[in-house]
Amino acid sequence: MSTDTDVSLSSYDEDQGSKLIRKAKEAPFVPIGMAGFAAIVAYGLYKLKSRGNTKMSVHLIHMRVAAQGFVVGAMTLGMGYSMYREFWAKPKP
């Protein structure tokens, strides 16, 4: 029993690396936000031993706020870039 319709969607044929690259080209500030988040968390964990007499909970809260702030900033810049590209930079017919 053969079918004449060959359903081959490109999204199902992609591996994870090419899908991430395609999504990064569509929204370039998402990987920037993810990388910044990872960098801030890594730096906060590195500085965990030398936090002085600051409580661990306060240190973790500061680290979380910094990481969230970076991600929200990247999302805001990405949204502004997307709006600029869609409304102002688009050539008028």
BALUMSE-215549 format. One record per residue (C-alpha): x, y, z; residue number from 1; residue in one letter. Coordinates in Angstrom, 2 decimals. Example, Ala and Ser with C-alpha at 12.3 -4.5 7.8 and 13.67 -1.06 7.14 Angstrom:
<romis>
+---------+---------+---------+-----+------+
|      xx |      yy |      zz |  nr | rest |
+---------+---------+---------+-----+------+
|   12.30 |   -4.50 |    7.80 |   1 |    A |
|   13.67 |   -1.06 |    7.14 |   2 |    S |
+---------+---------+---------+-----+------+
</romis>
This chain:
<romis>
+---------+---------+---------+-----+------+
|      xx |      yy |      zz |  nr | rest |
+---------+---------+---------+-----+------+
|    0.00 |    0.00 |    0.00 |   1 |    M |
|    1.80 |    3.11 |   -1.18 |   2 |    S |
|    0.72 |    6.67 |   -0.85 |   3 |    T |
|    1.33 |    9.38 |   -3.40 |   4 |    D |
|    1.66 |   12.10 |   -0.80 |   5 |    T |
|    5.10 |   12.44 |    0.68 |   6 |    D |
|    4.78 |   14.52 |    3.83 |   7 |    V |
|    8.24 |   15.77 |    4.64 |   8 |    S |
|    8.35 |   18.82 |    6.83 |   9 |    L |
|   11.71 |   20.54 |    7.19 |  10 |    S |
|   11.16 |   21.13 |   10.91 |  11 |    S |
|   11.05 |   17.38 |   11.51 |  12 |    Y |
|   14.17 |   16.74 |    9.45 |  13 |    D |
|   16.35 |   19.21 |   11.39 |  14 |    E |
|   18.73 |   18.18 |   14.10 |  15 |    D |
|   19.06 |   20.22 |   17.28 |  16 |    Q |
|   22.11 |   22.22 |   16.15 |  17 |    G |
|   20.61 |   23.43 |   12.89 |  18 |    S |
|   17.31 |   24.23 |   14.61 |  19 |    K |
|   19.14 |   26.35 |   17.21 |  20 |    L |
|   21.05 |   28.18 |   14.47 |  21 |    I |
|   17.84 |   28.85 |   12.53 |  22 |    R |
|   16.06 |   30.15 |   15.64 |  23 |    K |
|   19.08 |   32.31 |   16.53 |  24 |    A |
|   18.93 |   33.94 |   13.10 |  25 |    K |
|   15.22 |   34.66 |   13.54 |  26 |    E |
|   15.60 |   36.12 |   17.04 |  27 |    A |
|   19.26 |   36.98 |   17.73 |  28 |    P |
|   18.71 |   38.34 |   21.23 |  29 |    F |
|   17.42 |   35.02 |   22.62 |  30 |    V |
|   20.83 |   33.28 |   22.55 |  31 |    P |
|   22.43 |   36.49 |   23.85 |  32 |    I |
|   20.04 |   36.40 |   26.82 |  33 |    G |
|   20.71 |   32.72 |   27.41 |  34 |    M |
|   24.49 |   33.21 |   27.27 |  35 |    A |
|   24.32 |   36.22 |   29.60 |  36 |    G |
|   22.19 |   34.30 |   32.06 |  37 |    F |
|   24.64 |   31.39 |   32.06 |  38 |    A |
|   27.61 |   33.75 |   32.44 |  39 |    A |
|   26.09 |   35.60 |   35.40 |  40 |    I |
|   25.16 |   32.35 |   37.14 |  41 |    V |
|   28.65 |   30.95 |   36.55 |  42 |    A |
|   30.26 |   34.13 |   37.90 |  43 |    Y |
|   27.95 |   34.09 |   40.93 |  44 |    G |
|   28.81 |   30.49 |   41.68 |  45 |    L |
|   32.52 |   31.27 |   41.26 |  46 |    Y |
|   32.25 |   34.16 |   43.74 |  47 |    K |
|   30.25 |   32.07 |   46.20 |  48 |    L |
|   33.32 |   31.22 |   48.28 |  49 |    K |
|   34.56 |   34.80 |   48.53 |  50 |    S |
|   31.27 |   36.44 |   49.46 |  51 |    R |
|   32.66 |   37.61 |   52.81 |  52 |    G |
|   30.20 |   37.78 |   55.67 |  53 |    N |
|   27.18 |   38.13 |   53.35 |  54 |    T |
|   24.52 |   35.49 |   53.92 |  55 |    K |
|   24.19 |   32.86 |   51.24 |  56 |    M |
|   20.50 |   33.66 |   50.67 |  57 |    S |
|   21.31 |   37.33 |   50.02 |  58 |    V |
|   24.10 |   36.36 |   47.62 |  59 |    H |
|   21.78 |   33.99 |   45.73 |  60 |    L |
|   19.04 |   36.61 |   45.54 |  61 |    I |
|   21.49 |   39.17 |   44.11 |  62 |    H |
|   22.70 |   36.61 |   41.58 |  63 |    M |
|   19.12 |   35.76 |   40.57 |  64 |    R |
|   18.14 |   39.41 |   40.18 |  65 |    V |
|   21.22 |   40.13 |   38.05 |  66 |    A |
|   20.56 |   37.13 |   35.80 |  67 |    A |
|   16.86 |   37.97 |   35.41 |  68 |    Q |
|   17.69 |   41.60 |   34.74 |  69 |    G |
|   20.06 |   40.61 |   31.96 |  70 |    F |
|   17.47 |   38.33 |   30.37 |  71 |    V |
|   14.71 |   40.95 |   30.59 |  72 |    V |
|   17.06 |   43.54 |   29.10 |  73 |    G |
|   17.95 |   41.21 |   26.22 |  74 |    A |
|   14.26 |   40.51 |   25.61 |  75 |    M |
|   13.47 |   44.23 |   25.62 |  76 |    T |
|   16.27 |   44.99 |   23.17 |  77 |    L |
|   15.15 |   42.09 |   20.99 |  78 |    G |
|   11.58 |   43.34 |   20.95 |  79 |    M |
|   12.73 |   46.85 |   20.10 |  80 |    G |
|   14.94 |   45.49 |   17.31 |  81 |    Y |
|   12.05 |   43.41 |   15.98 |  82 |    S |
|    9.69 |   46.40 |   16.03 |  83 |    M |
|   12.29 |   48.56 |   14.30 |  84 |    Y |
|   12.84 |   45.96 |   11.60 |  85 |    R |
|    9.12 |   45.41 |   11.05 |  86 |    E |
|    7.77 |   48.96 |   11.16 |  87 |    F |
|   10.55 |   51.44 |   10.38 |  88 |    W |
|   13.21 |   49.64 |    8.41 |  89 |    A |
|   10.77 |   47.91 |    6.08 |  90 |    K |
|   10.84 |   49.50 |    2.62 |  91 |    P |
|    7.57 |   51.14 |    1.70 |  92 |    K |
|    5.96 |   49.99 |   -1.55 |  93 |    P |
+---------+---------+---------+-----+------+
</romis>
